[in-house]
Amino acid sequence: MPTLDLHPTNTRDPCAVHPWETDSCHDAYPADAGLLECHVGENPPPSYWENKVPPDPALKGMSFAFASPPRNGINVMSYRGHKTTDTYSISGSQIEVGRKYLRWDVPIRDKEKTIILRNINQAYGPYYLSGDRPFLGNWNLREPADKLDFDGDGRRDIGVWYPPTSMGGTGYFFVLLSHEGFSQDGGKYLWVGLGGLGDIPVPADYNGDGRTDVAVFQPGGGLNRNDQYNVDAYWRWCPTNSVPEAPCTSPQYLQYGRRGDIPQPGLELDGAAGDELSVYRPSGGTWHFRNLSGSMNMQRSIGTANAGVVPLGGLYDCDSLGDLAVYEPALAKFTLLPSENNWNGSITRYFDDDFIPKADGGTSRDRSGGMPLAGIYAPRYCRWWVPRRSFAVFFPDDGTWNILWTPIESSTVLSCQYGNGSIDQPIANIDRNADNRTEMALFRAYSYNGPGTVYMRNSLSTACNGTNRNVSWSSYSVRRRLFGVRDMTGDGKPDILVVDPEPMIIDWIESETDYGSKQSRSIGGETAVVL
């Protein structure tokens, strides 16, 4: 997860601080320019604080390191404490940063903050979290990197990125390759050093050779990571077109974007081979993109200036260029800029007002609002039938899938009740019957260590009564995270990736057996970021 953010309106303050949050960094003594006092925890005390003075390395780039007990470690806005006296915690400020970089803005009530990383409410019981269920961060309802094909064999690989554990350290990409049978034997996987503390992994095919490249987005800190006030963002990548197993000794880089932007890797926007550099800027409601040569450098306004806007770029219309799209949870509004119109002329679709998040004001219970789903597709006739993006919102209050199958042609939303919104985790990108239309799929587990079940219903364009398929796995508990990912086995259909976040054991449930069998690999530890 990203560490610290530089507030865009105050270059004196390297923390993402908001008036309503208790965590803060400020000038300790106005007369002593540059001396910062940072607090974590309750305000007024008890809280923990330290002073740092530039150019202390703890302030460089995106992070702040606490050196003393009781909260040793990096990141002023989150900490891990004793299991009984000072539980695992994540602050409101860190939630705000997580929402911005990881795309999803789902309100979290105060009582949930200590259990976001575990997704289980120890204080209020592990069952029936209703609309308060904390979907946030790396285990959210996002579509993981869908083009993760480092070896160019047309199948998805399994990869994680290890962030550095110290100032000046190097991160590592660890990738198990499909053409090697996802082998963990030496010389058969990728282990590539790239990235610094606070970077965000952004793998994509930057040189157009059909193979994914390791890459990171550095949101500020200067080219040499030694200027905590520099807000320029850098993209760094290492091509895999020669010897993918070799170390990345000379990464390429370009300055593009700035701190606070949301990187959007994997979009092909200029008609030439290779993915472009692309960011969504919540502070202005603008999308910026350029190719590596600089012959195309554009921006488009889309969405309201709001940190909660969810960017959802992809192929919606009939050409081969990426389209720009966003969902605004605060308005229940979906907006699309088709590339066929040179990303001009927006198409806007509204969902029901019930999908707008609502805080408990004493008259009704609070609700999380609708959860936008990436990876929803439908067949579209573009000279021939091909899958193109649709758009869907899952509403946890009643367990409905609300789908715009043809967002360009129609504003009609098909609403299908499928699932128990209080506990089910929707899974996007599954096409069980290979009709180019995404199924409704869910993962349900009732307790910390009880069995979990995957439920699927084949989607139809006009009805909600498709064929069902249920798969029970006794080893899957509520803490597992499941994603529908592009073909890993070679049958042309998506598989289900299952991540156990602490030991970082990754299973994949195979579509070749109608999701009746699975394989498993161990690929690191709980600090790794799944790609």
Secondary structure, DSSP 8 states (H G I E B T S, - for coil): -------TT-TT--S---TT-S-EEEESSTTSTT-EEEEEE-SSSSEEEEEE-TT-GGGSTT--EE-STTS-EE-TTEE---TTTS--EE-HHHHHHHHHHHS------GGGGGGTTTT--TTT-SS--GGG----GGGSS----TT--SS-SSS--EEEEE--SSTT---EEEEE-GGGTT--STTSEEEEE---TT-EE--B-SSSSSS-BEEEEEESSTTTT--TT--EEEEEEE--SS-TTS--SS-EEEEEEETT-EE-TT---SSSSS--EEEEETTTTEEEEE-TTSS-EEEEE-S-S-TT-EE--B--SSSSS-BEEEEETTTTEEEEE-GGGTT-S-EEEE--GGGS-B---SSS--B---EEES--EEEEESSSEEEEE-EEEEETTTTEEEEES-TTT----EEEE-S-TTT-EEE-S--TTSSSS--EEEEEE-SSSS-EEEEEE---SS-S---EEEEEETT--TT-EEEEES-SSSSSS-EEEEEETTTTEEEEE-GGGTS--EEEEE---TT-EE-
